[in-house]
Amino acid sequence: MSTGHFLRSVILVSEKAAKIARAIRQEEHLLSLLVREKKEDEKNQRFAHDFKTLADVLVQEVVKHDLGSEFPDLVGHICGEESNEFSCLDGETICLTVGGTEEETYNQLVRILGNERAACTLAHLVHSTAEVDLVIPSCSLSTDELAIWIDPIDATAEYITGGSVEGEVAGMFRTGLPCVTVLIGAFHRLSGTPVLGVINQPFCQQFSDRWEGKILWGFGRENNLTSHILEPSLPQTNKLVVLSCSESAEVKSRLTAGGFKLIEAAGAGYKLLCVALRLVSAYVLSKPSTYYWDTCGIQAVLLAMGGGVVSYSDALRGEIIPLAYQKGKGTEQCCNESGLIAYSDRAVLEEIVMLLK
């Protein structure tokens, strides 16, 4: 199967996911369902999950449906963060899937939401098409060797809260909608090596009351590596490291002592995206708080650029071991339990490891 064909399909489904995410934020009757803080006695008494969960699940099922329909080899090998089961208090369980028709999808959504207008809008979006104007190169990559990890809406808290707060670095945000990403990564089933990634940033730029997104992608196999960045990047030697707000004081102290400037930002996917865009030199995380769905796609992009994502704990022991992937059996089994260091330049990685040892 041509990589150009497969890559374009992944890009298109990521854009459909971004389109759904933007619509929910922009359609008042959908947004009210998303952001309303529900007290216990306000929740839909038929369902244990509310609309916040549904937004993630719906995007995830769209990716599974569209890619699985076009590439049958991938059916059963597309994994996501969210369970698609919605449990009812009366014991009934609904597994949300994309129907064969818009009406079938609507019938499922209206049972979950109890809101005909919202169900109609979402079903229409699910069965709509997305368009992107990109020139996609091709090279040989067989989908029968691949599996996929999806994070449908990374930085869900930022997605629900909305807004944006620009950081001290030009073009980088610390919180808000720009930190939201749709993450899709393909990896080799046997080796666990990520080979293709598409990162869609649905809320990259705001124009009046409208948001526009941007897409970053990369793929590679052996010596054939390709990446695509849609905006200029800062110099590689900017000595900036992005961290989570919960990073340890010791890690911060060692990096600062080595001359690095630190910045905190929301969203694992967004922090990794900032590394690929070279807005920062690296992303350091000493804790087991990311998962396969967070890192698979962007790791493929970084590999295509000559960088990567490696285990934090192993690197400090002197072993530079790239993260590897498998199909998930549960949240614990899908955790990057040794932390991570993401980088776009090997020299930066070596400098950071020396400081942290």
C-alpha positions as CSV (number, residue, x, y, z in Angstrom):
1,M,0.0,0.0,0.0
2,S,1.4,3.4,-1.0
3,T,2.4,5.5,2.0
4,G,1.2,8.6,0.1
5,H,-2.3,7.1,0.0
6,F,-2.3,5.9,3.6
7,L,-0.7,9.1,4.9
8,R,-3.3,11.2,3.1
9,S,-6.1,9.2,4.6
10,V,-4.7,9.7,8.1
11,I,-4.3,13.4,7.5
12,L,-7.9,13.6,6.2
13,V,-9.4,11.7,9.2
14,S,-7.4,13.9,11.6
15,E,-8.9,16.9,9.9
16,K,-12.4,15.5,10.2
17,A,-11.6,14.9,13.9
18,A,-10.4,18.5,14.2
19,K,-13.6,19.7,12.4
20,I,-15.7,17.9,15.0
21,A,-13.7,19.3,17.8
22,R,-14.1,22.9,16.5
23,A,-17.8,22.5,15.8
24,I,-18.5,21.4,19.3
25,R,-16.7,24.5,20.6
26,Q,-18.4,26.8,18.1
27,E,-22.0,25.5,18.1
28,E,-23.7,27.0,21.1
29,H,-26.1,24.0,21.7
30,L,-23.1,21.6,21.7
31,L,-20.9,23.8,23.7
32,S,-23.5,24.1,26.5
33,L,-23.5,20.4,26.8
34,L,-19.7,20.3,26.9
35,V,-18.8,23.0,29.4
36,R,-21.8,22.8,31.8
37,E,-20.5,21.7,35.2
38,K,-23.0,19.0,36.1
39,K,-23.9,18.4,39.7
40,E,-24.8,14.9,40.7
41,D,-28.6,15.6,40.6
42,E,-28.2,17.3,37.1
43,K,-26.5,14.3,35.4
44,N,-28.3,12.2,32.9
45,Q,-29.6,9.5,35.2
46,R,-29.5,6.9,32.4
47,F,-25.8,7.1,31.7
48,A,-22.7,7.0,33.8
49,H,-20.8,9.1,31.3
50,D,-21.5,12.6,30.3
51,F,-21.0,14.6,27.1
52,K,-17.3,15.4,27.9
53,T,-16.5,11.7,27.5
54,L,-18.7,11.4,24.4
55,A,-16.7,14.0,22.5
56,D,-13.5,12.0,22.9
57,V,-15.1,8.7,22.1
58,L,-16.9,10.1,19.0
59,V,-13.7,11.4,17.5
60,Q,-11.9,8.1,18.3
61,E,-14.6,6.0,16.7
62,V,-14.6,8.2,13.6
63,V,-10.8,7.5,13.2
64,K,-11.3,3.8,13.7
65,H,-14.3,3.7,11.2
66,D,-12.7,5.7,8.4
67,L,-9.3,4.1,8.5
68,G,-10.7,0.6,9.0
69,S,-13.1,1.0,6.1
70,E,-10.4,2.1,3.7
71,F,-7.7,-0.3,5.0
72,P,-9.2,-3.6,6.1
73,D,-5.7,-4.8,7.2
74,L,-6.0,-2.3,10.1
75,V,-9.3,-3.6,11.5
76,G,-8.6,-4.8,15.0
77,H,-5.3,-3.0,15.1
78,I,-6.5,0.6,15.8
79,C,-6.2,1.3,19.5
80,G,-7.5,4.4,21.3
81,E,-7.4,6.0,24.8
82,E,-11.1,5.8,25.4
83,S,-13.6,2.9,25.9
84,N,-16.6,3.2,23.7
85,E,-18.9,1.6,26.2
86,F,-21.6,3.8,27.8
87,S,-23.1,2.0,30.9
88,C,-26.7,2.7,31.9
89,L,-27.9,2.7,35.5
90,D,-30.6,0.1,34.5
91,G,-27.8,-2.3,33.4
92,E,-28.0,-1.6,29.7
93,T,-24.7,-1.0,27.9
94,I,-24.3,0.9,24.6
95,C,-21.1,0.6,22.5
96,L,-20.9,3.7,20.5
97,T,-19.7,3.1,16.9
98,V,-20.0,5.0,13.6
99,G,-23.0,3.6,11.7
100,G,-23.2,2.7,8.1
101,T,-25.5,5.7,7.5
102,E,-26.0,9.1,9.1
103,E,-29.3,7.9,10.4
104,E,-27.8,4.9,12.2
105,T,-25.2,7.1,13.9
106,Y,-27.9,9.6,14.9
107,N,-30.0,6.9,16.5
108,Q,-27.1,5.9,18.7
109,L,-26.2,9.5,19.7
110,V,-29.8,10.5,20.5
111,R,-30.0,7.5,22.9
112,I,-26.8,8.7,24.7
113,L,-27.5,12.4,24.7
114,G,-31.3,12.6,24.9
115,N,-30.9,15.7,22.7
116,E,-32.2,15.4,19.1
117,R,-30.6,18.6,17.8
118,A,-27.1,17.8,19.2
119,A,-27.4,14.2,17.9
120,C,-28.4,15.4,14.4
121,T,-25.5,17.9,14.2
122,L,-22.9,15.4,15.4
123,A,-24.1,12.6,13.1
124,H,-23.9,15.0,10.1
125,L,-20.3,15.9,11.0
126,V,-19.3,12.3,11.5
127,H,-20.5,11.4,8.0
128,S,-19.1,14.6,6.3
129,T,-15.9,14.8,4.4
130,A,-12.8,16.8,5.2
131,E,-10.4,18.5,2.7
132,V,-6.8,19.5,3.0
133,D,-4.5,21.1,0.4
134,L,-1.3,19.2,0.8
135,V,1.2,17.6,-1.5
136,I,1.9,14.2,0.0
137,P,4.9,12.2,-1.1
138,S,4.7,8.4,-1.4
139,C,6.9,5.5,-0.6
140,S,6.4,1.8,0.1
141,L,4.8,1.0,3.4
142,S,2.4,-2.0,3.8
143,T,-0.5,-1.4,6.2
144,D,-0.7,-5.1,6.9
145,E,2.4,-4.6,9.1
146,L,1.0,-1.7,11.0
147,A,-1.1,-0.9,14.1
148,I,-2.3,2.5,15.3
149,W,-2.6,4.5,18.5
150,I,-5.1,7.4,18.7
151,D,-5.5,10.2,21.3
152,P,-8.7,11.7,20.0
153,I,-8.6,15.0,22.0
154,D,-5.4,15.5,24.0
155,A,-5.5,18.2,26.7
156,T,-9.2,17.6,27.4
157,A,-9.3,20.1,30.3
158,E,-8.0,22.9,28.0
159,Y,-10.6,21.9,25.4
160,I,-13.4,22.2,27.9
161,T,-12.2,25.4,29.5
162,G,-11.3,27.2,26.3
163,G,-9.3,30.4,25.8
164,S,-5.6,30.8,25.4
165,V,-2.7,32.2,27.3
166,E,0.5,33.0,25.4
167,G,3.8,32.1,27.1
168,E,7.0,34.0,27.1
169,V,8.2,32.3,23.9
170,A,6.9,33.6,20.6
171,G,4.4,31.2,19.1
172,M,4.1,29.0,22.2
173,F,1.1,28.8,24.5
174,R,1.1,27.6,28.1
175,T,-2.6,26.9,28.4
176,G,-5.9,27.1,26.4
177,L,-7.3,25.7,23.2
178,P,-4.0,25.9,21.2
179,C,-2.7,23.2,23.5
180,V,-5.3,20.8,22.3
181,T,-4.2,18.2,19.7
182,V,-5.5,15.2,17.8
183,L,-2.7,12.5,17.8
184,I,-2.5,9.6,15.4
185,G,0.5,7.3,15.2
186,A,1.2,4.1,13.3
187,F,3.8,1.6,14.5
188,H,5.2,-1.7,13.2
189,R,3.4,-4.5,14.9
190,L,6.4,-6.7,15.4
191,S,9.2,-4.2,16.2
192,G,7.0,-1.7,18.0
193,T,8.8,1.1,16.2
194,P,6.7,4.2,15.3
195,V,6.7,4.7,11.5
196,L,4.1,7.4,10.8
197,G,2.6,10.2,12.7
198,V,0.0,12.9,12.1
199,I,-0.5,15.7,14.7
200,N,-3.5,18.0,14.1
201,Q,-3.7,21.2,16.2
202,P,-7.4,22.2,15.7
203,F,-7.1,25.6,17.5
204,C,-3.8,26.9,16.2
205,Q,-4.9,30.4,15.2
206,Q,-8.0,32.5,16.0
207,F,-9.6,34.9,13.5
208,S,-12.4,36.8,15.2
209,D,-14.8,34.1,16.4
210,R,-13.3,31.3,14.1
211,W,-10.4,29.0,14.8
212,E,-8.1,27.4,12.2
213,G,-5.9,24.5,12.7
214,K,-2.5,23.2,11.4
215,I,-1.1,19.8,10.7
216,L,2.3,18.3,11.3
217,W,3.2,14.9,9.8
218,G,6.2,12.6,9.3
219,F,7.0,9.1,8.3
220,G,10.1,7.0,7.8
221,R,11.4,3.6,7.2
222,E,15.1,2.8,7.1
223,N,16.8,5.6,5.1
224,N,13.6,7.1,3.6
225,L,12.4,9.7,6.0
226,T,10.0,12.6,5.4
227,S,8.6,15.3,7.6
228,H,6.4,18.3,7.0
229,I,6.2,21.4,9.1
230,L,3.7,24.1,8.1
231,E,5.3,27.0,10.0
232,P,8.8,28.4,10.6
233,S,10.7,27.3,13.6
234,L,13.0,29.0,16.0
235,P,16.8,28.2,16.0
236,Q,17.7,24.8,17.4
237,T,20.0,26.3,20.0
238,N,17.3,28.2,22.0
239,K,18.2,26.4,25.2
240,L,14.5,26.0,26.2
241,V,13.0,22.9,27.8
242,V,9.2,22.4,28.2
243,L,8.0,20.6,31.4
244,S,4.7,19.7,33.0
245,C,3.6,21.9,36.0
246,S,4.1,18.9,38.3
247,E,7.8,18.2,37.3
248,S,10.1,17.7,40.3
249,A,12.1,20.6,41.8
250,E,15.3,18.6,41.4
251,V,14.9,18.2,37.6
252,K,14.1,21.9,37.3
253,S,17.1,22.9,39.4
254,R,19.6,20.7,37.4
255,L,18.3,22.0,34.0
256,T,18.4,25.6,35.2
257,A,21.9,25.2,36.5
258,G,23.0,23.9,33.1
259,G,21.8,27.0,31.4
260,F,18.4,25.9,30.2
261,K,15.4,28.1,30.4
262,L,12.2,26.3,31.5
263,I,8.6,26.8,30.4
264,E,5.5,24.9,31.5
265,A,2.7,24.1,29.2
266,A,-0.5,22.0,29.1
267,G,-1.0,18.8,27.1
268,A,1.6,16.1,26.5
269,G,0.8,16.1,22.8
270,Y,1.3,19.9,22.7
271,K,4.6,19.8,24.5
272,L,5.8,17.1,22.1
273,L,4.6,19.2,19.2
274,C,6.7,22.2,20.5
275,V,9.8,20.0,20.3
276,A,9.0,19.0,16.7
277,L,8.5,22.7,15.8
278,R,11.7,23.5,17.5
279,L,10.0,26.1,19.7
280,V,11.9,24.3,22.5
281,S,15.0,22.1,22.5
282,A,13.4,19.3,24.5
283,Y,10.5,18.0,26.6
284,V,11.6,16.3,29.9
285,L,9.3,14.2,32.0
286,S,10.6,12.2,34.9
287,K,7.2,10.7,35.8
288,P,5.0,7.9,34.4
289,S,2.2,10.2,33.3
290,T,2.1,9.7,29.5
291,Y,0.8,6.8,27.5
292,Y,1.2,5.2,24.1
293,W,-1.5,7.3,22.6
294,D,0.3,10.5,23.7
295,T,3.7,9.7,22.2
296,C,3.4,7.3,19.2
297,G,2.5,9.8,16.5
298,I,4.9,12.6,17.5
299,Q,7.8,10.1,18.0
300,A,7.4,9.1,14.3
301,V,7.6,12.7,13.3
302,L,10.7,13.4,15.5
303,L,12.4,10.2,14.1
304,A,11.8,11.6,10.6
305,M,13.5,14.8,11.6
306,G,16.5,13.1,13.1
307,G,15.3,13.4,16.7
308,G,13.3,11.0,18.9
309,V,11.7,10.1,22.2
310,V,13.6,8.0,24.7
311,S,13.1,6.6,28.2
312,Y,14.0,9.1,30.9
313,S,15.1,6.5,33.5
314,D,17.1,4.4,31.0
315,A,18.9,7.5,29.6
316,L,20.0,8.5,33.1
317,R,21.5,5.0,33.4
318,G,23.4,5.5,30.2
319,E,21.1,3.6,27.9
320,I,19.4,5.6,25.1
321,I,16.4,3.5,24.5
322,P,13.6,4.8,22.1
323,L,10.0,4.2,23.3
324,A,8.4,1.2,21.7
325,Y,4.7,0.2,21.2
326,Q,2.3,-2.6,21.3
327,K,-1.4,-3.1,21.3
328,G,-2.9,-2.1,24.6
329,K,-4.5,-4.4,27.1
330,G,-5.3,-1.7,29.7
331,T,-4.1,1.7,30.9
332,E,-1.3,0.3,33.1
333,Q,0.2,-1.7,30.2
334,C,0.1,1.3,27.9
335,C,2.0,3.7,30.3
336,N,5.4,5.1,29.4
337,E,6.3,4.1,32.9
338,S,10.0,5.2,32.8
339,G,9.2,8.9,31.8
340,L,10.6,10.4,28.6
341,I,12.9,12.9,27.0
342,A,11.8,14.1,23.6
343,Y,14.4,15.9,21.4
344,S,15.0,17.0,17.8
345,D,18.8,17.1,18.1
346,R,21.0,14.3,19.6
347,A,23.5,16.8,21.0
348,V,20.8,18.4,23.1
349,L,19.7,15.0,24.4
350,E,23.3,14.2,25.5
351,E,23.7,17.6,27.2
352,I,20.4,17.1,29.1
353,V,21.3,13.6,30.2
354,M,24.7,14.7,31.5
355,L,22.9,17.4,33.6
356,L,20.3,15.1,35.0
357,K,22.6,12.1,35.9
